[in-house]
Amino acid sequence: MTDRIHDSAAAGRGPKLSHIHPVLVRPRISANIGAAVRAAKSMGIGSVMLIEPHAGITEAAISLAAGAVKELESVKSLPTLADAVKNATRVFGFSARDRDHRSGAIWLEEAAADALAASAKGTVLFLFGTERTGLENEELDHAQVIVRIPTSSRFKSLNLAQSVMVAAYELRRQAGASIAPCEYETATAGQIERFVDAFVEALDRRDFFVSSKRELAIRRLRDLLGRAKPFSNEIQLLRGMIRALDEDEILGI
């Protein structure tokens, strides 16, 4: 499945997270709607859809939506699940329960790869049922695939908004996420050596070393700095500390 994703991307038809929408079917708790909308925005997936009847948008929803209040205010509400799925390319239904009339569920990781591949072709829906009972069989009939989140076998139940967040995270993870490169430059070998020399000289002035262990101590210092890979500005900070201590000693502080 991963190869299919990369091939599509190479052809200019790559996965589109914005095409994958969480659909909350008859959610009863307003706060869950706000939290789900925030999760969708945070992970960069498509907007949340609501299937009636559902809770209204209360202060609890607004509070949990936090920075996604604009998206919460424009959330789409549809009268039936059939209205939501009629133009979808692929539909996934989330359920922790075994369904005798359906073939086995797949894990979220596999479903996310499938969904990303399908998203290159059109709209993909992730269906989540109401808080107390989850998706009913008739609602799950709209899904081509049943998805299971790998929770503990002792307690499988997840909060509705938590389920949306876990699914959205897995989509984001598989789609690829980059971390902005660090703006600081790693200290050069020369900068580290000059720091070590200055530090050792300062310690010598204070008769810190036991003569028989001086060479070993300096090697350990170099080893520590090698593992730490300090930035240039950190080495400058340390050298400034040494100068400050020397000035204090000269002034008798």
Buried (B, 14 or more C-beta within 10 A) or exposed (E): EEEBBEEBBEEEEBBBBEBBBBBBBBBBBBBBBBBBBBBBBBBBBBBBBBBEEBBEBEEBBBEBBBEBBEBBEEBEEBEEBEEBBEEBBBBBBBBBBEBEEBEEBBEBBBBBBBBBBBBBEEBBBBBBBBBEEBBBEEBBEBBEBBBBBEBEEEEEEBBBBBBBBBBBBBBBEBBEEEEEEEEEEEBEEEBBEBBBEBBBEBBEEEEEBEEEEBEEEBEEBEEEBEEEEBBBEBBBEBBEEBEEBBEEEEEEE
